[in-house]
Amino acid sequence: MSQIIFINRENLKIARENVGLSSVDASKKISTSRKDIITEWEKGSVLPTWSQVARLAKVYNIPELLFFSDKVIEKHKEIPDYRVGINRKNNEKIKKLVHLIVTRQKWLEKNLKEEGWSKNQLQGSGRKLKTAKELSNFIVEKLNIDVAEIKKISGRKNTLNYLIRKAEDHGIFVAKTISYHRLEVGDLRGLFISNDYCPFIVLNRRDALSAQIFSFVHELSHFFRRSDAISNSLDFRSTERKINPEEIFCNKVAAELLLPEGDFTKEFYSKAEIKDISDSYKVSELFVFYRLKELGKIRQEIQADLERIIKKETEENLKRKAERDAASKGGNYTNAMRDSNGNLFNRVVSSSYLENKIGYVEASNLLRFSPEMV
């Protein structure tokens, strides 16, 4: 196929950086040659063919026309990365997810402004609060969360849905990863990306529901502090691991909200009692253990053995969940995408489509399924 005669070299570079690829890695994705052809294109010494441009647009997840536009595309903001043990391959997958969310935010912001939505006043409103307990109480009050009600809800899935509804009622968009994102729990547990009109929280669907509940409240803490973050740690102990202080603080907020200190009046708690608390409060046994240990409610002589046992059980539970998910073959695609997008995003896109503000193709591209199926 013939070579093109012009390409916006700046957009080539920005689009590549937005998805976190080096020029060498991007070259490997579109060519079998070992040459760094992307650098040659970005320098202008060589121009790609039309078929190469088409492949590159898919890799960068942008329309082909942006490579030929005179308008320079926007660089994505850097999201602070608080994960442990990250590698470059995983970082590439995270960047693609961030790119997807930021792209949605651009569309939403334009749409919501036209609809007359005001800026989200809750975002960042807890920034000046100094303690985890203060912010926990603030979140409960502002989102109208009934902590006592959580213990009455049947099942972890319903508990997570309850918390998500409270957030979406206040203009917080909540999404989940899906199989094609190829993100393991070790890559990402939660993600928060701020925006004046459409702040986004993303959860990893591969994680256990109890861990998703914790991660969700953790990301709510980021929302109320307006501290964008990619996170994968459930550890709120500042002395045992080198975790960013912002992550430690948000973990402590989640601990205080989901397992309020005042609820635990016994001197010490056993393994059986930890399981009962886990079932009642809908969080993992490992999280309960860390919380009680922090409060001095686990006998020191059994702490090491108990932690090892619970960690092993947690790993086995995650492995069984992964096996069940694999056996289910993903289930119904539309249902999975509907859940992945989040109810609030689905409603906004569907409303624009039904009011003839956007066409069928645009709505389908945004939702990744037919808008008539919302």
Buried (B, 14 or more C-beta within 10 A) or exposed (E): EEEBEEBBBEBBBBBBBBBBBBBEBBBBBBBEEEEBBBBBBBEEEEBBEEEBBEBBBEBBBBEEEBBBEEEEBEEBEEBBBBBBEBEEEBBBBBBBBBBBBBBBBEBBBEBBEEBEBEEBEBBBBBEEBEEBBBBBBBBBEBBEBEBEEBEEBEEBEEBBEBBBEBBBEBBBBBBBBBBEBEBBBBBBBBBBBBBBBBBBBBBBBBBBBBBBBBBBBBBBBBBBBBBBBBBBBBBBEBEEEEBBEBBBBBBBBBBBBBBBBEEBEEEEBEBEBBBBBBBEBBBBBBBBBBBBBBEEBBEEEEEEEBBEBBEEBBEEBBEEBEEEBEEEEEEEEBEBBBBBBBBBBBEBBBBBBEEEEBEEEBBBEBBBBEBEEB
